[in-house]
Amino acid sequence: MSRAPDQQTAGVGRERLVLDASALLCLLNGEAGSARVVVALPSAVIGAVNLAEVVGKLRERGLSREEVEEALGGLHLDVRPFSPALAYATGHLRPATRAQGLSLGDRACLALAAELGAVVLTTDQAWAGVEAGAEVELIR
């Protein structure tokens, strides 16, 4: 199930939220949708796999190790490990998400959100309509 950005509710702070790599990159790049991530950040979590994606993208853009750690360190991210249970759940999502072209990182994010009973924040339009046991909010 997904919802559009205009369907956000006033009780956002009470929701359990998981950030997809695209949502964190949206914030770091100051793109449309970043205000939603700013509001969510204090109570949101991100999976280690998705954090690795963000680090990789920042390094590809030419940031040094120190610059990446400075950019991300100030956000005080709640990073969740990729456990064996999440590995299995991620793998089991492959058949349900293959047609949408979701990556391993995408599935890991969805599996974490399902485990936590959380809503995923993403910019990735391919996630619309994905049935993976977690609610998806497209932030733009």
N, C-alpha and C positions, 0 to 999 in steps of 0.2 A: 504494500500500500504506500502511496506517496501523496504528498501534499505540496501545493505550490507556496511560494513565499508569502502571498497575500492571505493565506489561511493561518498565519501565526496567531497564537493566543497570548493573552496577557500573563498567563501563569508559566511563562517560558522557564524561569529560574528553577521551578520545581521539577521540570522534566529531566530525565536522564538522557544525556546527549553523548554521541560518539562522533568525532570529527573524521571525515575522510581526508586523505592527503590533499585532494583538490580544494577542500574548504580551508585548510590551513594555508595552502599556497595562495588562495584568494585573499586571505587576510594579509599575508606577507607582501603581496603585490599591490595591495590597496585597490583591488578590483571591485566591481559591482557585487554585492552580497557580503562584503567584508564586515559591514555593520552588524549583520546577524551573528557572525562568528565572534565579534568583540563581545556582544551580549552573552553568548553561550560559553565563552572561554573559561570563566571562573569555575563553572561546574561541569565542564565537558572532560571527556577522556579521549585519548588517541591510542591506537594499538601500535606496538613496536614496529610492525611491518609497515604501517602507513607513515610512521615517523621516518623510517629508513627511506621511503619513497621521497619524502620531502627533502631530507638531507641530500639524496642523490640529485634531485632537481636543482637544488641550490648550488651544489658543487659543479654541475654541468654548466651553470650560468657564470662560473668563474669565481665564486666565493671561496675563500680559503677555509680551512678547518676552523680556525679561530673565529672568522666572520660568521660561519654557520652556527657555531656554538653560542656566540654572542646574540645572534638574531633569535635563536630558539630558546636559549636559556632564560631570557627575560620574560618569556611567556609563562613560565612555571607550569609546564604541561604535566598532566597526570597521565603517564605512559603505562599502558598495560602490556604485560608480556604475552608472547605467542606460545601458549601452552600446548601440550599434546592434545587436550580436549578441543582446543580451538583449531588445531591442525586438522583433526578429523572433521569437525563441523565445516571448516573451509572447503575441504575436499568434497564433502557431501553436497555442497552447493553448486558444484561444477555443472551437473546436468541441468539444473533449474536456471542457470544464468549464462549458459554457453551461447544461446541465441542472441543475447544482448552484447556479447563480447566482453564481459566483465573479466578483469585480470585477477591474478592471485591476490593482489593487494586489495582489490575491491571486495572480493569474497571474504577475505580476512576481516575487513571492516564490518561487513554485514554479519559475519559469524559472531564477532565481539558484541555488536549491538543486540543480536538475538539472545546471547548469553546473559546480557545485563538487563534485558527488557527495555532497551533504550531506542531513541530515535537517532538516525544517522543524518548528519548534515553533509551535503555534497553539492558540487556544481555540475556533476556529470549527468546530463540528460538521459543517458542510456539506462540509468537506474530507475527511471519512471516506470511504474507498473511491475517491477521485479517483485516476485513473491519469494521472499527468503527468510521469513520469520521475524523481520524487523521493519519498522516504519521508516520510510525515507522522506526527508525534507529537502527539496531542491531549493537552494538559497538564491538562485537567479534563473 
